[in-house]
Amino acid sequence: MKKYNDASRSRTQGETLMTGRALGAAVAILTACLLTTGLARAQTTPVNLPEKSFPESVTSTSDGALYVGSFNHGGVTRITPTGKVDAFVSPGANGSRSTLGVLADETSGTLYACSNDLSGLGVPSPGEGKGAFLKTFDLRTGAPRSSFPLKDEKSFCNDIAVGADGTAYVSDSFAPYVYSLKPGATALEVWATDPVLAPAKDGVGLDGIAVGSDGNVYVTTFIPAKLFRIAAKDGKSGAITELKPSSALDHADALRTFGSGFLLIEGAGRLDKVTVSGDEARIEVIKDGLAEPVSVAQVGNTGWVAEGKLSYVIGDNKSKDPGAFTLKPIALPK
């Protein structure tokens, strides 16, 4: 009988241990489900941004947080996975002015931001620094890290992409340069330049930038709207090829990697899926009728689109009320 009781006790203790482990696993799964459910619920509703903040770019992290740069207020607003909106990077921090492109790189724990002095366009912004800069901040705390000036006095820091080796690439809208910043570097380097990347007269040149699944760098030009591939090998740039889109582009703006292709924002009001094959780019419209969209960030199966409405601060609608600013959730194709 004693041997039976010992065996029973041993079995009971094992069952208790397994039950505890199972319970722990169940709690973890339930927590994940609840978080996912909450995130999914949040994805059906636009996220409100600060009044008259004129968002210019949005990026995301794997936990579902969103980070938004402001064209006029400067700084970076964060929307946490629970929906809380806070001033993650204060306007003027790290000597920043108007904030355009933003990119969260979780591998290095870095938030990259393009800072520009837009006072010449009549856009108020914090600070007094001149020129265009790539600013970096701690992705966990928002604390300033470094500041890197773009080389040309006409330069305009627009957007950022990061390659698999941690190199950051930066587009310059007013000069024909794509810059690179390698891990540990103390200054930006001109990584690629060519007359085809120069802004046209009365136009705007390089804008969106992304590193493709093939390791090459892809860029857009805003006016006229074009899409280019810049070959990349061993950290160096190669041939620059203009891709032929399946349909005409209108104000090609932000470009984000999406699977083996890209998400593309057209300032005319569209979010597109782009699939590159050879020197051709198939353009598939995901959503049309957006209000002057400027950027997109992916969280799961949702694309969060920032509607910048920049014509209300530097365009024909300047004297009109832009209304509320939001990030709009759009279901992405599988």
VENPEVEN-V120164 format. One record per backbone hydrogen bond with DSSP energy under -0.5 kcal/mol. NH is the residue of the N-H (numbers start at 1). CO is the residue of the C=O. Records with the same first field share a line. If there is no record, write none. Layout:
BEGIN
NH->CO + CO
END
This chain:
BEGIN
5->1
6->2
7->3
8->4
9->5
10->6
11->7
12->8
13->9
14->10
15->11
16->12
17->13
18->14
19->15
20->16
21->17
22->18
23->19
24->20
25->21
26->22
27->23
28->24
29->25
30->26
31->27
32->28
33->29
34->30
35->31
36->32
37->33
38->34
39->35
40->36
41->37
42->38
43->39
44->41
45->42
47->327
48->46
49->325
53->50
56->69
57->69
59->67
61->65
64->61
66->79
67->59
68->77
69->57
70->75
71->54
72->53
74->70
75->97
76->89
77->68
78->86
79->66
80->78 + 84
83->80
86->78 + 84
88->76 + 86
89->76
90->88
93->90
95->92
96->93
98->116
99->70
100->98 + 114
101->158
103->112
105->103 + 110
106->104
109->105
110->105
111->137
112->103 + 110
113->135
114->101
115->113 + 133
116->98
117->131
118->116
121->118
122->119
123->118
124->122
133->115
134->148
135->113 + 133
136->146
137->111
138->143
139->109
142->138
145->136
146->136
148->134
150->132
155->152
158->171
161->169
163->167
166->163
168->181
169->161
170->179
171->159
172->177
173->156 + 171
177->175
178->192
179->170 + 177
180->189
181->168
185->182
189->180
191->178 + 189
192->178
194->176
197->194
198->195
200->223
203->200
204->223
205->173
206->172 + 197
207->208 + 220
208->253
209->255
210->218
212->210 + 216
215->212
217->230
218->210
219->228
220->208
221->226
222->205
223->204
226->221 + 224
228->219
229->241
230->217
231->229 + 239
233->236
236->233
237->191
238->231
241->229 + 239
243->227 + 241
244->279
245->243
246->281
252->221 + 222
253->265
254->294
256->263
258->261
261->258
262->274
263->256
264->272
265->254
266->264 + 270
267->251 + 265
268->250
269->266
270->266
271->287
272->264
273->284
274->262
275->282
277->280
280->277
281->244
282->275
283->281
284->273 + 282
286->271
287->271
290->269
292->290
294->306
295->306
297->304
299->302
302->299
303->330
304->297 + 302
305->303 + 328
306->295
307->305 + 326
308->292 + 306
309->291 + 292
312->309
313->310
314->310
315->311
317->311
318->315
320->317
322->320
327->47
328->305 + 326
329->327
330->303
332->301
END
